[in-house]
Amino acid sequence: ARAEEVPLSAEAFDRLTQGTTFDTYSFGSVYGIEQFLPGRRTVWKDAVGCMKGTWEQVGEMICFTYEDDPKNPDCWTYIETAEGIAGYFEGDREQEPILLRPSVSRMDCGEFLGV
């Protein structure tokens, strides 16, 4: 596989994301914002609101577990690209990837921030 096709390890993903807030794009439109905190913790915000999550590496995927549905993690294969960090749901390279790009939005989750 070419370097740009190698899935990011937990360490590489953490290095690229920790301390940063990313806009999450699907088919060119932002549908959520995620703030990456130390300790593999996140705060996700979308049209519904804010929720806390954690992530871990499972095989070559990064799996996010959110407080609204702790039994069903969302797993992605992430690849660093020129456009941002591409994420393939459940590692399926046939699907259109989501794209994480450093956020231009303000993430306002009140009491969530800094927890």
URLINGI-V837687 format. One record per pair of residues at least 12 apart in sequence whose C-alpha atoms are under 8 Angstrom apart, sorted by the first residue. I is the first residue (numbers start at 1). J is the second residue. D is the distance in whole Angstrom. If there is no record, write none. Layout:
i = [I;I]
j = [J;J]
d = [D;D]
//
This chain:
i = [4;4;4;5;6;7;7;7;7;7;7;8;8;8;8;8;9;9;10;10;10;13;14;17;18;18;18;18;19;19;19;19;20;20;20;20;21;21;21;21;21;21;22;22;22;22;22;22;23;23;23;23;23;23;24;24;24;24;25;25;25;25;26;26;26;27;27;31;31;32;32;32;32;33;33;33;33;33;40;40;40;41;41;41;42;42;43;43;45;45;49;50;50;51;51;51;51;52;52;52;53;53;53;54;60;61;61;61;61;61;61;62;62;62;62;63;63;74;74;75;75;75;76;76;76;76;77;77;77;77;83;83;84;84;84;85;85;85;86;86;86;87;87]
j = [79;80;81;79;79;60;61;77;78;79;80;60;77;78;79;80;57;60;56;57;62;78;40;36;36;37;38;40;35;36;37;38;35;36;37;102;33;34;35;36;102;103;34;35;100;101;102;103;100;101;102;103;104;105;98;99;100;101;98;99;100;101;97;98;99;96;98;46;47;44;45;46;47;45;46;103;105;107;54;55;56;53;54;55;54;55;112;113;107;109;109;109;112;66;67;68;112;66;67;112;65;66;67;66;77;75;76;77;78;90;91;75;76;77;78;75;76;89;90;89;90;91;88;89;90;91;89;90;91;92;99;101;99;100;101;99;100;101;98;99;100;99;100]
d = [7;6;7;6;6;6;8;6;5;5;8;8;7;6;6;7;7;7;7;6;7;8;7;6;5;6;6;8;7;6;6;7;6;6;8;7;7;6;4;6;6;6;5;6;6;5;4;4;6;5;6;5;7;7;7;6;5;7;5;5;6;8;7;5;7;7;7;6;8;7;6;4;7;5;6;7;8;7;6;6;7;6;4;6;6;8;7;8;7;8;8;6;8;7;7;7;8;6;6;8;5;4;6;7;7;6;5;5;7;7;7;6;5;6;7;4;6;8;8;6;5;8;5;5;5;6;7;7;5;8;8;8;6;6;5;6;5;7;6;5;6;6;8]
//
